[in-house]
Amino acid sequence: MKKAKTPEVEREHALLLRCKAHTEAEKPLREMELTAEEKKLIRGFVFLSQKPILYVLNISESTTLGADLDAAVAKYGLTEVAARPTPARPRSAARWKPSSPRWTMPKPPNSSKATA
C-alpha cells in the first residue's frame, strides 16, 4: 500500500534532497542554513553531522593565554575549523561552576511528594 503524497511529505523529500547535496559537497548539516520549519521537518532523523562539535586544546595556563590560543590555531592547522560558523550554544543538563572543578546537575523543579 502506497502512502499518499501530502504537501508535508513533498517538502520533507525536497529538504532531504538539499541535505543530501550539502553532505555530498562534504559539508556538515550543522552549517546548512535552515528555517525553523525545515529544522522541525528533519528533527526526527537525528543526522550525526547536525550535532555540534566541541574542539578542545590542551594548552598550559599562562598570562598570555589569548596569544597562546591564537598561536595554537595556526600551529595545529585549525584555521579552517576556526573560520567555520558557530551555531547557537546547545543546552546542557549539567552546568560548570567556574569556582569548583565539579559538574553539578540542576535541581529538579519543586514537586509535591504523595504520602501513602
RAJO-V105830 format. One record per backbone hydrogen bond with DSSP energy under -0.5 kcal/mol. NH is the residue of the N-H (numbers start at 0). CO is the residue of the C=O. If there is no record, write none. Layout:
nh:co
NH:CO
NH:CO
//
This chain:
nh:co
5:3
9:5
10:6
11:7
12:8
13:9
14:10
15:11
16:12
17:13
18:14
19:15
20:16
21:17
22:18
23:19
24:20
25:22
26:21
29:48
30:27
31:28
38:34
39:35
40:36
41:37
42:38
44:41
45:41
45:42
49:46
50:46
50:47
54:52
58:56
64:61
67:63
68:64
69:65
70:66
71:67
72:68
73:69
74:70
75:71
76:73
77:72
81:77
82:78
83:79
83:80
86:84
94:103
96:101
97:95
99:96
101:99
103:94
105:92
//
